[in-house]
């Protein structure tokens, strides 16, 4: 073999060697295909870093606070052929007592459907302004969580001028030292006349079946003038933590303008109070309804609807400072979950797997507007492992998408834009 042949063979071998080493050296710098514990220590983009630091698993399937939600229509509740005169909404937490499940909720049974908040001045003692006007708090029981038997009124409207004489609504339940306490909103005027303003009232009983004894006046007062909750303390939601009663609630503020709905916290050592509002209020920056449950040593919140962080599950190890734990879809509206350890002062909350929620569009606005209760199921529990609840992506019927069409103003704007482009082209 001459010198030229040897030189050519050496060059070919060197080229092949370089080609083999290049992908190996590049793979060391690239993010790994298989995720190991070492991957979390790499230098990463902000987005990838969140995957390791903000969530309990790098994939939704491994995240204990991620879930899909499944819905089932309830049996046993009559809506008078959905004519709009009967409405059930805003269910409480579900509890299990006396061998059956209990739930409390806002119940409206009026001669007409609601006429709307904008027409509140036309409301009367028998004609409601909103879906929660002229309401009482009723309750139902169930053996299986699917079929419910309505038991009747728990909290009637008190006589005028007591708190709640116009309407009592949006209740939740506390069990404390073998007694039961219902916290709820008490309205003194038709909702819509000057907003949706009300304080928190409360009644107590020795049994979940009542009878319930109302406490005179407000249990949690609105905030001082100029504060974020000066007009409303809505959706009182009690849990037991650290030997105290934690009541989370919501309020709407920043009127006039883009209304901001956020969540606050009030703490007491006795169900009757006094309740002291947390100095960091609001503790949640998003969400319309308030729904929480003990989870491990902290508390998790289902953050529904309003705000930049709507449709998220959030978690606060210290029960105050919440962080986003997952982003979900088809989140239940006004969820009232079954929370077995809501009142045990647990230091190892197990989470939830089902509850009740409402749909406010069971009828047509201005015709037969009313709400219905429904069951939701999920896997936000440390005690079950349901992979079907951890999938991502929900495909709706095409009609669901096309119903979200453009309004007349939007179509007019697009038409004008198209004409302008054609004119200037």
N, C-alpha and C positions, 0 to 999 in steps of 0.2 A: 504494500500500500504506500503510495507516494505521500509527500508532505501535504499536498493540496487536499487529498481525500481525508487525511487525518484532521486537518483544520476544519473541513466541512462537517465531519461527524461531531467534533467538539462543539461547534456552533449550534448544531441541531439539538444536542444534549443539553446545552446551556439554556437554549430557548424553551425547551420542554420543561426543564427544571423551574425556570422563572414562572411559567404558566401554572405549574402545580402549586407553587408557594404563594402566588398572589391571592387566590380565594381564601387560603388559610389565614393570611395576615389580615385580610379584609373582614373575615368572620369574627376575629378577635375584637375589632372595633365596632362591629355592628351589634345591634340589640339581638340577643339570642333567640333562636327559634323555640327552644324549650325553656319554660320559665322555672327557675330554681330560686332558692332563697338568696343566692348571690346577685341575682338580677336587681334586687331592691337597692343594692349599694352602688349601682352604676350611676354615672352622670347622665341625667335624663332631661327631656323637655318637661315643661311644667305640666302638660296634660298627662304624660306617662307617670310622672311623679305622683299625681293625684290618685292614680289607679292603685298605687301601693300604700299611700299614706292616708287617704280620705275614706276608704271603704274597707269592709271586713274581708273582702275577697277581690282579687283582680278581675274576676269574671262574675257577672250576675248570678250564675249558677252556684257560686261559692259564697255569695253575700247573704248572710242571715237576715238582713234588713232590706232585701229586694224581693219582690213578688209580683205576679200577675193577680188580678182579681176576677173571680167568677161570680155570676149573679143568678139568683133563683127567685121566681115570683112566690110570694107567701100565699098560703092557703088559710081560710077561716075568717078573713076580714072583708066585710061588705062595704062597697063604695057607692051604693045606690045607683047602680048602672053608670057610674062615673059622670053624673050630671053636674058635678062641681060643688054640691052642697055639703059633702063630707070630705074631709081631708085629714090625713095622718102624716106627720113629718117629725123630723128632729128626734130620733130615738135616743134614749139614754144608753149607757152601758148595759149590757145584758148581765144579769147575775143568776146564780143557781142556788135556790133556797127551797126547802120543803119538798125536795125531789123533783123540781121542775124549774124551767127558765122563766125569768121575769124581765119585762121591759116596760118602760114608761115613755110617753111621747106626747107631742102636741096634737090635740084633737079638736077639729072644728066641725060643727054641725049647725049650719045656718040656713035661713030660708032662701038665700041666693048665693051664688059664687061671689068671691071678692070683686069689688069694682075697681080696685087699683089704688096705689098710694097717691097718685096724682089727683084722684077724685076723693081723697079722704074727707074733705069738707062735706061731701054728700053722704057719708056713712052715717048710720043711725045705731040705735041700741040693738038692732036685729040685722042690719046690713053691714057686712065687714068691709074694711078698706083693703087689707092685705090677707094673704092666706093664713097668717098667724093672728089675725085680729079676731076678737070675740071667741077665743079658744079656751079650752080647759086642758088639764093634764089627765090622761087616761092611762090604763095599763092593761097588759095582756100576758098570758102565761102559755107555755108550750112544753111538750114532752121531748120534742126532737129538734126544735129550732126552725122547722119548716112550716108546720101547721100551728096556728096560734088561736087561742080562745080569748076574746076580749072580755075583761072583767068589769069594765065600767070606769067611772070617774075616780081618780085619786085625789086630785086637787081642783076643786071648783073655783070659779071666780069669787073672790070675797066681796062683801057689800062695799059700795062707794062710801067714803073716799080712801079705803085701805089700799095698800100697795097691791096692784094686780087686779083692781076692780074691773078694768076694761078688758084685760086678757092676761092669762098666765101661759107661758110657753117655754119651749127649749129647756127641758129639765135634765138633770142627771142625779144619780144615786150615790150615796155614801153609806157604808155600814161601819159603825164605830161603837165598840163595846156593847154589842148585841142590840143596838138600836139602829134605826134606819132614818136617813135624812135625804129629802129631796130639795135640791137647789134649783131655782128657775127664775126666768125673767118676769117681772111684774110691770105691766103697762097701765098707765093712768090716763091715756088718751089713745084715740085711734092712730095706728101707725101710719105715718105719712103727713099728719097735720103739722108737725114741726120736726120731722125726722123719724128716727126709730129708737127713741130714747127711753131708757128704763134702768132701774137698779136691779139687784139680785134679792129675791125673797127666799124663804125656806120654811118647810114644814117637817115634822118628825113623827115617828110612829114606833111602836114596839114590834110590829110585824110588817112585812112587805105588803100585806093585804090591807094595811091601815087598821083603824082610822088614823088620819093624819091631822096633827095639831099645828096650825100655822103660827109662826113667830111674827109678832107685830113689827111693822117697819121693815127697813132694808137690812140685810145681813152684810152685804158688801156695798158700800156707797160708791157713787161715781167720784171721779177725781176732782180736785179743786179747779176753779176756773182757769183756763189757759193750758190745762194738762191734756195729754192725748186721750184720756178716758173720761173727760169731764161730762160727757153726755150718755155714755152707754157702757155697761158691763154685761156682755152677752155670753151665752154658751158656757155657763159655769160648769166645770168638769173636775170633780174631786178625786184625789188619790191620797193614799197614806204613805208617808215617807219620813224616816228619821223621827218617828213618834209624833209627827204633826200632820195636820190636814193641809195638803197642797191643792189649791183650787186654781186651775188654769182657766183663762177666759179670753175673749176677744173684744176689741173695740175698733170703731171706724173713726178716722180723723182726717185732718187736712182739707176740711170743707171751707169755702168752695174750692174747687179744683179737682185734681185727680185724687179721689178718695183712697187713703191707705188703710188697709185692714191688717192689724198685727195682734199678737197674743201676749197677754200679761200673766202674772202669777201673784196670788195672795196666799199668805200662810197664817195658820192659827193653831193653837193647842187645844181648842175646843170647837165642836161643830157650830156653836152659836157665836163664835168669834171671841174677842175682836180679831179681824183679819188685817194683817199688815202687808201692804203691797211691797213687792221686791224693789230695791233701789235701782236695779238694772232694767226695769220694765221699759218698753216691751222686750220680752225674752225671745219671742218669735217674730220675724219680720214679714211673714207671709201666712196665708191660709185664711179661709173664711169661717169654716166650722173648726171646733177644737176637739181633738181626739188623741189621747195618749195612753201608753201602757208601760209598766215597768219592764225593763229589758236589761239582763245582767245586773250590774250595780247601778245603772242609770235609768233614764226614761226615754222612750221613743215617741215621736209625734208624727201622725199622719197629717201632712200639710196640704190642705185642699184648696183649689181654686186660686184666690187672689194673691198677688205679689210676685216678685221676681223668682221666688223659690217655690212656686206652687207645684203641686203634684210630685212632691218629694217625701221621702221618709227621713226624718231628722233624729239626731241622737244627742243627748246631753248626759255625760257621765256624772256631772255634778247636779243634774236636774235643773240647770239654769242656762248654761251656755251651749246652745244647740249648733250642731254641724250637720251638713247634708250627708246622709248615709246611703241614699240611692235615689234614682229618678224613676218614677213609675208611670204607667198609663192606665186609663179607665179606673182611676182612683174613686172609691166610693164617696158620695156626697153626704155630708153630715153623718159620718160613720159612728155607730155605737157598738163597739166590739165587745165580745165576751172576754172579760179579763179576770181569770180565776184568782190572780194574786193582786188585784187592785187595792185591797184593804189589809193585806197581811204584813205590810212593812217589810217586804222581802228585800234581801240584798243580792238576790239572784233571780231577777225577773225572767220568766220563761217565754214571754211573747204571746201572740194571738194567732188564731187560725180562722175565725169567722165572727160575724156580727150582723147587725142590721143597719141599713142606711135608707135614704129616701131619694125619690125621683120627683122633682117639682113640676115636670112637664107632662103629667099624666093626662091633662086636658089642654084646651086651647085658651090662650090669654084672651080675656074679654068675652069668653063664651062659657066654658065650664072649667076654669082654672082650678086645679087642686093637686095635691101631692099624695103619693103612695109610699108605703114601706116595702122594702125588699131585703133579701138576705144576700150578703157577700161572703165568699170564702177566699182564703189566701194562705200563704205560708210565710208568716212572720214569727214563727215559733222555733225555739231551740229543740223542741221535743218531737217534731215531725220532719220528714225529709221527702218532699214531693217535687221531683224534677219537673213535672208538668206545670207547676206554679212558677218555675224559675226561667221559663223560656222568654225570649224577647221578640217583639213584633206581633201586633194584632192586625188582622186583615178584616176590614168591615165590608159589608155589602156596598156595592158601588153607589147605591142611592144615598147612603150616609154621607159620602163625600160630595155628591152633586147637590145635596140639600144645602150645603154651605156655600151657596152661590153669591154672586155680587149683587149689591143693592143698586137702586136706581142711580144714586149719586155717583157710585163707582163706575157704573156703565157709562154715564154721561161724561165723566172725566176721561175715560179711555177713548171714547168717541172723539172728543175735542182734541186729545193728544194725537190721535191718528190723522185727523183732518189737518192739524197744524204741520205735521211732518210731510204730508202729501203736498201741502201748499208751498212749503219752503224747499222741497226737493227739486 
